[in-house]
């Protein structure tokens, strides 16, 4: 579920700031597992006028682009305090198939929007149902909506009034044989490309006047369930009403949208079956399997960060080298502190290995493109020696105090929440013992809301805490001294020290700059230390390193 967050803050002191609202919504999304696609907000704008809000305008534009399918806000009054505007906005969302959910009201339905909106929406639904019924009647009379389908001929026949009956079909035996070939080959595991080649090599005419068979004709698209391999008519079931046509609220043009699958209409048409149901269903399972594998591979790449991609790339290179090693007995590359850590500061990209001892940025024309290792190593050497005990200590203090602050905040939020909850329990008992109903109930509701807000704040603090790596207690002066000793050993070409330091480096940025005095492009290196790793390595494994 991809969602957009919307927040609005007028100058009203009673309201939470947009930052607070967004943080609450983010925590809410994390809790229920929504993926946040975008965040929109309006600052210092009242809830009455909707036209002059840049935030809401951007939200609608993004909604039209289909960037998300749900909007999250703190409560309905953040969207608008004007009933008419609210109804208008809600209708737009209805058209776009986007849900509106608020932390206060939950899923927003027509009932929240007001009576007038409800009646309009019900009227529209009724109209759509009527159209659907008309279409269904035609299908049951033997017509097939839509154009020509591969495997069938159109039958021209007149009705009792002498008018042509649209949509009548019969099986075309030649094309039906091709459909069977396609299904059989796919079922046996042949690739779409191979099947197309087979058909083209045998001079089989492509459907819909195409010159050659294409993969898309066979598989179509997943969302619309098009393509020969997915057409249920071949097993004798006519599926229609997959698309909904609606008027676009912004432009007034007619647009097609895909309906949810459970709204599609399926009518048996056994006289048009070309395949057995078993064969058709078996092919559907194969499509599902194959596209799942494909989608997963693609999704993994999509969610990877630049560094993870670079790591994956390095993994490929490593595997390739391992294969080469067993095949050709190529000697292993020597190990340096820079191995796999070099980074182009200009393009924010990992270096790639070009030729022996030649590294560089993958971007064309980059001043970091081809750098020999003999050139890079002295630059790195220079910066490693700038390792600062002060920086290490500052990091350590900041890490400790930030974590301590968040931990105590978390504790107080938790105890605050348990206090509110025992208050709720006490109020409930009051209701049972005395009969003071309505007044107490509204107290309870308020407490419940407060408890919910506290829960979100707790989640927020927890996730902030998770983002700060815990480091062990240690004497930073001692650690700085040990790091310095290891650097000295490394300078004396000690391989063990190289490995230890290498694992404490986050990345090494190579920064190109123009030297005006010498009129030439030059470089310097900046080592980013992985401080948590460094503190851990030099405090836990202290004995090993000192020895
Ligand atoms: Zn670059």
Boltz pocket constraint, residues with backbone or C-beta under 6 A from the ligand:
constraints:
  - pocket:
      binder: B
      contacts: [[A, 344], [A, 345], [A, 346], [A, 347], [A, 348], [A, 349], [A, 361], [A, 362], [A, 363], [A, 366], [A, 367], [A, 368], [A, 369]]
      max_distance: 6.0
